[in-house]
Amino acid sequence: MKSQFFAISFLFLSFYSCKKSEEKSTITINSPSAGIEYTSPVAVSIDFSNPSGPIPDIEIKVYPTASPSTLVFDYDNHVELKTFSVNDQFSANVVTITPMTLSVKCGEGDLIVSKEINFSVKP
């Protein structure tokens, strides 16, 4: 009887101690703002949070909207924190007003959260 109790207790503890958070993270883009024209350098300020567990992966990309493979800003980090902020800047050497896209993703598996905004950079 004792061995059955310990076996059941062990299985119960193993299941709940390894269970990952089922809540999705929250992304708050502070800067740049959608629809605004900026001059270089452009500030990038983004807050990530998930009160129920760590945020495993963060990916931030900025690129000209017409050319997604041309990255102007590329940030990729694996963190295991409940809150995390990215505060940085990038310079875009443009000769005309250029539409840009900011793409942000965090999480893993079926808990990935993403946001995307469009703004412009002028000479």
Z-matrix of the N, CA and C atoms (Angstrom, degrees):
N
C 1 1.449
C 2 1.525 1 111.74
N 3 1.364 2 114.69 1 -42.75
C 4 1.465 3 117.74 2 178.98
C 5 1.517 4 111.14 3 -62.66
N 6 1.318 5 117.29 4 -41.23
C 7 1.466 6 120.10 5 -178.21
C 8 1.527 7 111.13 6 -65.68
N 9 1.336 8 117.71 7 -35.34
C 10 1.464 9 120.52 8 177.04
C 11 1.529 10 110.52 9 -66.70
N 12 1.332 11 116.46 10 -40.88
C 13 1.459 12 120.62 11 178.55
C 14 1.529 13 110.21 12 -61.70
N 15 1.332 14 117.94 13 -45.49
C 16 1.461 15 121.77 14 179.49
C 17 1.525 16 111.35 15 -65.41
N 18 1.308 17 116.85 16 -38.07
C 19 1.469 18 120.23 17 178.94
C 20 1.524 19 110.60 18 -64.68
N 21 1.314 20 116.68 19 -45.56
C 22 1.471 21 120.69 20 179.36
C 23 1.528 22 109.77 21 -65.66
N 24 1.323 23 118.05 22 -42.38
C 25 1.470 24 121.70 23 178.59
C 26 1.526 25 110.65 24 -61.80
N 27 1.308 26 116.97 25 -42.08
C 28 1.462 27 121.12 26 179.78
C 29 1.529 28 110.80 27 -63.18
N 30 1.328 29 117.37 28 -45.47
C 31 1.465 30 120.98 29 178.52
C 32 1.525 31 111.49 30 -62.37
N 33 1.312 32 116.06 31 -42.26
C 34 1.468 33 120.87 32 179.67
C 35 1.528 34 110.44 33 -62.04
N 36 1.323 35 117.29 34 -48.62
C 37 1.464 36 121.12 35 -179.97
C 38 1.528 37 111.57 36 -65.21
N 39 1.305 38 117.83 37 -39.56
C 40 1.461 39 120.95 38 179.39
C 41 1.514 40 111.00 39 -63.28
N 42 1.312 41 117.02 40 -42.67
C 43 1.465 42 121.29 41 -178.38
C 44 1.527 43 110.62 42 -64.19
N 45 1.315 44 117.45 43 -47.90
C 46 1.462 45 120.11 44 -174.80
C 47 1.523 46 113.19 45 -79.51
N 48 1.313 47 119.62 46 -27.04
C 49 1.468 48 119.58 47 179.13
C 50 1.516 49 111.80 48 -77.30
N 51 1.319 50 119.19 49 -23.00
C 52 1.461 51 122.24 50 -179.37
C 53 1.530 52 112.14 51 -97.46
N 54 1.297 53 117.40 52 -6.45
C 55 1.459 54 120.31 53 -177.10
C 56 1.524 55 110.23 54 -70.20
N 57 1.337 56 116.57 55 127.60
C 58 1.461 57 121.80 56 178.87
C 59 1.518 58 109.75 57 -83.40
N 60 1.327 59 113.92 58 161.38
C 61 1.455 60 120.13 59 177.53
C 62 1.524 61 109.70 60 -61.44
N 63 1.303 62 116.48 61 137.84
C 64 1.460 63 121.05 62 178.37
C 65 1.527 64 111.07 63 -99.49
N 66 1.327 65 117.50 64 3.02
C 67 1.456 66 120.45 65 178.36
C 68 1.520 67 109.92 66 -91.81
N 69 1.322 68 114.95 67 145.93
C 70 1.453 69 119.64 68 177.33
C 71 1.523 70 109.60 69 -84.23
N 72 1.318 71 115.28 70 152.97
C 73 1.455 72 121.64 71 177.97
C 74 1.524 73 110.54 72 -74.00
N 75 1.318 74 115.60 73 164.93
C 76 1.452 75 122.78 74 176.52
C 77 1.526 76 108.73 75 -113.15
N 78 1.330 77 116.29 76 134.19
C 79 1.458 78 122.43 77 177.02
C 80 1.527 79 107.60 78 -113.82
N 81 1.341 80 116.42 79 127.44
C 82 1.458 81 121.74 80 175.60
C 83 1.520 82 108.18 81 -121.22
N 84 1.336 83 116.09 82 112.75
C 85 1.464 84 121.19 83 178.94
C 86 1.531 85 107.54 84 -90.87
N 87 1.323 86 116.33 85 112.00
C 88 1.460 87 121.89 86 178.99
C 89 1.527 88 111.38 87 -88.45
N 90 1.309 89 115.88 88 -36.41
C 91 1.463 90 121.38 89 -179.63
C 92 1.521 91 108.27 90 -158.86
N 93 1.318 92 118.19 91 139.15
C 94 1.461 93 129.68 92 2.11
C 95 1.529 94 111.05 93 -75.13
N 96 1.322 95 114.69 94 166.83
C 97 1.465 96 121.08 95 178.76
C 98 1.524 97 109.93 96 -102.04
N 99 1.307 98 115.63 97 147.69
C 100 1.464 99 121.39 98 -179.42
C 101 1.522 100 110.97 99 -63.23
N 102 1.340 101 115.29 100 137.10
C 103 1.452 102 121.85 101 174.13
C 104 1.522 103 116.25 102 78.95
N 105 1.320 104 118.33 103 3.28
C 106 1.472 105 121.72 104 -177.68
C 107 1.531 106 109.65 105 -97.04
N 108 1.351 107 116.57 106 147.08
C 109 1.472 108 122.55 107 173.06
C 110 1.522 109 109.03 108 -96.14
N 111 1.328 110 116.01 109 129.56
C 112 1.463 111 122.40 110 -178.86
C 113 1.521 112 110.26 111 -118.90
N 114 1.316 113 115.39 112 158.10
C 115 1.462 114 121.25 113 166.80
C 116 1.524 115 106.35 114 -110.18
N 117 1.317 116 116.88 115 152.27
C 118 1.471 117 121.06 116 -179.24
C 119 1.521 118 110.21 117 -72.19
N 120 1.320 119 117.34 118 146.15
C 121 1.470 120 127.86 119 -2.26
C 122 1.528 121 111.58 120 -79.51
N 123 1.324 122 114.82 121 151.17
C 124 1.462 123 122.18 122 -179.29
C 125 1.534 124 108.22 123 -105.50
N 126 1.326 125 115.52 124 128.24
C 127 1.467 126 120.25 125 179.35
C 128 1.525 127 110.41 126 -76.45
N 129 1.331 128 114.62 127 140.07
C 130 1.466 129 121.97 128 174.30
C 131 1.532 130 106.17 129 -118.86
N 132 1.327 131 116.01 130 116.62
C 133 1.461 132 121.43 131 -179.95
C 134 1.525 133 108.12 132 -135.42
N 135 1.334 134 116.06 133 112.61
C 136 1.465 135 121.82 134 -175.71
C 137 1.525 136 108.89 135 -136.20
N 138 1.329 137 116.34 136 133.96
C 139 1.461 138 122.33 137 177.45
C 140 1.527 139 109.57 138 -110.21
N 141 1.322 140 114.90 139 139.33
C 142 1.462 141 122.54 140 178.44
C 143 1.523 142 107.70 141 -122.62
N 144 1.333 143 116.97 142 141.28
C 145 1.463 144 118.90 143 175.99
C 146 1.526 145 110.52 144 -152.68
N 147 1.306 146 114.05 145 151.87
C 148 1.461 147 122.58 146 172.83
C 149 1.524 148 106.60 147 -156.38
N 150 1.339 149 118.24 148 94.65
C 151 1.458 150 121.67 149 -175.61
C 152 1.527 151 114.67 150 -60.63
N 153 1.320 152 117.53 151 -20.94
C 154 1.463 153 119.24 152 -176.02
C 155 1.525 154 113.76 153 -93.39
N 156 1.326 155 118.07 154 -5.40
C 157 1.461 156 118.72 155 179.73
C 158 1.508 157 111.82 156 176.98
N 159 1.319 158 116.47 157 174.84
C 160 1.469 159 120.32 158 -176.59
C 161 1.531 160 113.38 159 -70.73
N 162 1.329 161 114.58 160 154.55
C 163 1.466 162 122.59 161 175.61
C 164 1.532 163 105.89 162 -95.04
N 165 1.328 164 119.29 163 110.06
C 166 1.463 165 119.30 164 -171.62
C 167 1.530 166 115.29 165 -76.81
N 168 1.299 167 119.53 166 -44.29
C 169 1.463 168 120.99 167 -173.37
C 170 1.520 169 110.73 168 -134.03
N 171 1.338 170 115.35 169 137.94
C 172 1.464 171 121.50 170 178.01
C 173 1.517 172 108.24 171 -128.21
N 174 1.327 173 116.05 172 132.80
C 175 1.470 174 121.94 173 178.46
C 176 1.524 175 108.53 174 -136.18
N 177 1.346 176 115.65 175 124.71
C 178 1.465 177 121.62 176 178.38
C 179 1.521 178 107.62 177 -127.87
N 180 1.317 179 115.97 178 129.54
C 181 1.463 180 120.85 179 178.29
C 182 1.523 181 109.55 180 -135.46
N 183 1.345 182 115.85 181 139.21
C 184 1.464 183 121.82 182 172.23
C 185 1.514 184 106.32 183 -124.84
N 186 1.333 185 115.89 184 132.46
C 187 1.460 186 120.67 185 -178.44
C 188 1.525 187 109.42 186 -151.38
N 189 1.349 188 115.78 187 156.52
C 190 1.464 189 117.90 188 172.62
C 191 1.528 190 108.83 189 -61.39
N 192 1.306 191 116.74 190 132.41
C 193 1.467 192 121.54 191 -175.96
C 194 1.529 193 111.98 192 -55.15
N 195 1.317 194 117.11 193 -35.41
C 196 1.466 195 121.06 194 -179.06
C 197 1.527 196 112.86 195 -80.39
N 198 1.334 197 117.47 196 -8.97
C 199 1.464 198 120.69 197 -176.22
C 200 1.535 199 110.69 198 -142.52
N 201 1.333 200 117.83 199 74.37
C 202 1.471 201 121.39 200 -175.67
C 203 1.534 202 115.33 201 -59.60
N 204 1.317 203 118.05 202 -21.16
C 205 1.466 204 119.17 203 -179.28
C 206 1.534 205 112.29 204 -82.68
N 207 1.337 206 117.39 205 -8.88
C 208 1.466 207 121.41 206 178.92
C 209 1.520 208 108.95 207 -95.81
N 210 1.328 209 116.75 208 92.39
C 211 1.457 210 120.63 209 -177.00
C 212 1.524 211 111.29 210 -79.88
N 213 1.323 212 115.08 211 129.65
C 214 1.454 213 122.31 212 175.77
C 215 1.527 214 109.39 213 -95.83
N 216 1.337 215 116.05 214 -29.40
C 217 1.462 216 122.67 215 178.45
C 218 1.518 217 107.10 216 -144.66
N 219 1.333 218 116.12 217 131.45
C 220 1.462 219 121.03 218 -177.89
C 221 1.519 220 108.54 219 -139.55
N 222 1.325 221 116.72 220 117.26
C 223 1.461 222 122.45 221 -178.92
C 224 1.516 223 108.00 222 -131.14
N 225 1.320 224 116.35 223 126.52
C 226 1.455 225 121.72 224 -179.95
C 227 1.524 226 107.42 225 -140.15
N 228 1.334 227 116.95 226 122.42
C 229 1.453 228 119.84 227 -176.09
C 230 1.523 229 109.85 228 -146.29
N 231 1.317 230 115.39 229 142.81
C 232 1.461 231 121.63 230 174.86
C 233 1.527 232 106.43 231 -106.15
N 234 1.321 233 116.53 232 112.64
C 235 1.465 234 120.70 233 -179.69
C 236 1.515 235 108.86 234 -121.70
N 237 1.297 236 115.67 235 155.93
C 238 1.463 237 120.79 236 176.97
C 239 1.527 238 108.60 237 -126.68
N 240 1.335 239 115.36 238 50.62
C 241 1.457 240 121.98 239 -179.84
C 242 1.523 241 109.90 240 -117.77
N 243 1.331 242 116.96 241 156.76
C 244 1.463 243 120.74 242 178.42
C 245 1.526 244 111.65 243 -79.65
N 246 1.324 245 117.40 244 -26.94
C 247 1.466 246 121.91 245 175.15
C 248 1.518 247 108.48 246 -135.24
N 249 1.312 248 115.38 247 146.42
C 250 1.462 249 120.27 248 -178.55
C 251 1.521 250 108.11 249 -157.79
N 252 1.322 251 116.76 250 141.79
C 253 1.465 252 121.45 251 178.49
C 254 1.516 253 110.01 252 -126.50
N 255 1.312 254 114.86 253 143.70
C 256 1.468 255 121.50 254 173.33
C 257 1.525 256 106.32 255 -115.75
N 258 1.324 257 115.83 256 122.44
C 259 1.455 258 122.79 257 176.71
C 260 1.515 259 107.21 258 -130.04
N 261 1.317 260 116.05 259 107.94
C 262 1.465 261 121.78 260 -175.04
C 263 1.523 262 107.62 261 -149.50
N 264 1.311 263 116.45 262 -171.51
C 265 1.464 264 120.91 263 175.06
C 266 1.519 265 109.07 264 -151.91
N 267 1.325 266 115.35 265 162.17
C 268 1.454 267 120.20 266 176.39
C 269 1.523 268 108.72 267 -139.90
N 270 1.316 269 115.16 268 155.85
C 271 1.462 270 121.73 269 175.61
C 272 1.517 271 108.27 270 -114.17
N 273 1.324 272 114.98 271 134.74
C 274 1.462 273 120.15 272 177.45
C 275 1.527 274 106.76 273 -120.32
N 276 1.306 275 115.57 274 117.83
C 277 1.465 276 121.59 275 -178.97
C 278 1.530 277 108.12 276 -86.19
N 279 1.336 278 116.26 277 93.00
C 280 1.465 279 121.09 278 -176.18
C 281 1.529 280 109.60 279 -118.56
N 282 1.328 281 116.53 280 151.88
C 283 1.470 282 121.22 281 178.87
C 284 1.526 283 111.80 282 -104.71
N 285 1.314 284 117.01 283 -17.36
C 286 1.468 285 122.14 284 175.26
C 287 1.527 286 107.67 285 -134.56
N 288 1.315 287 116.49 286 168.94
C 289 1.465 288 119.88 287 175.94
C 290 1.529 289 107.74 288 -60.96
N 291 1.328 290 115.73 289 123.27
C 292 1.462 291 121.15 290 -173.76
C 293 1.534 292 110.48 291 -119.93
N 294 1.329 293 117.89 292 119.04
C 295 1.470 294 120.48 293 174.65
C 296 1.534 295 110.20 294 -64.83
N 297 1.320 296 115.70 295 134.23
C 298 1.467 297 122.41 296 -179.89
C 299 1.518 298 109.68 297 -124.01
N 300 1.314 299 115.25 298 156.17
C 301 1.463 300 122.26 299 175.67
C 302 1.519 301 108.58 300 -122.93
N 303 1.329 302 116.18 301 132.63
C 304 1.455 303 123.18 302 171.90
C 305 1.521 304 106.29 303 -105.65
N 306 1.328 305 116.26 304 121.52
C 307 1.458 306 122.47 305 179.97
C 308 1.527 307 108.40 306 -117.34
N 309 1.331 308 116.73 307 125.48
C 310 1.464 309 122.34 308 -177.45
C 311 1.519 310 109.10 309 -127.04
N 312 1.344 311 116.20 310 133.03
C 313 1.467 312 121.82 311 176.45
C 314 1.522 313 108.95 312 -136.81
N 315 1.325 314 115.42 313 147.88
C 316 1.464 315 119.33 314 171.14
C 317 1.520 316 108.64 315 -152.76
N 318 1.322 317 115.33 316 157.71
C 319 1.452 318 121.10 317 -178.96
C 320 1.513 319 111.23 318 105.77
N 321 1.311 320 114.41 319 -174.51
C 322 1.467 321 119.96 320 177.79
C 323 1.516 322 109.91 321 -149.99
N 324 1.310 323 114.59 322 157.78
C 325 1.466 324 120.51 323 179.05
C 326 1.514 325 112.57 324 61.27
N 327 1.332 326 116.67 325 -133.04
C 328 1.459 327 120.39 326 -179.14
C 329 1.530 328 112.34 327 -86.21
N 330 1.350 329 117.08 328 8.46
C 331 1.458 330 121.48 329 178.47
C 332 1.528 331 111.91 330 -108.30
N 333 1.324 332 117.08 331 23.85
C 334 1.463 333 121.05 332 179.20
C 335 1.526 334 109.53 333 -76.10
N 336 1.327 335 115.42 334 133.50
C 337 1.453 336 122.84 335 176.66
C 338 1.519 337 106.64 336 -116.47
N 339 1.325 338 117.38 337 138.73
C 340 1.463 339 119.76 338 178.51
C 341 1.522 340 110.32 339 -139.39
N 342 1.331 341 114.35 340 150.02
C 343 1.457 342 121.99 341 175.34
C 344 1.520 343 107.43 342 -139.52
N 345 1.307 344 114.66 343 150.96
C 346 1.457 345 120.10 344 179.56
C 347 1.521 346 108.56 345 -144.20
N 348 1.336 347 116.10 346 135.02
C 349 1.464 348 120.33 347 175.18
C 350 1.523 349 108.95 348 -132.19
N 351 1.334 350 115.23 349 158.34
C 352 1.461 351 121.34 350 177.03
C 353 1.519 352 109.15 351 -119.20
N 354 1.321 353 115.74 352 139.54
C 355 1.451 354 123.64 353 178.43
C 356 1.523 355 106.84 354 -149.63
N 357 1.325 356 118.37 355 -178.17
C 358 1.465 357 121.16 356 -179.52
C 359 1.521 358 111.14 357 -130.22
N 360 1.327 359 115.05 358 152.20
C 361 1.453 360 121.47 359 173.62
C 362 1.520 361 107.17 360 -119.38
N 363 1.339 362 115.52 361 130.87
C 364 1.464 363 120.09 362 -179.77
C 365 1.526 364 109.35 363 -113.05
N 366 1.355 365 115.59 364 158.33
C 367 1.476 366 118.62 365 -178.67
C 368 1.521 367 112.35 366 -64.41
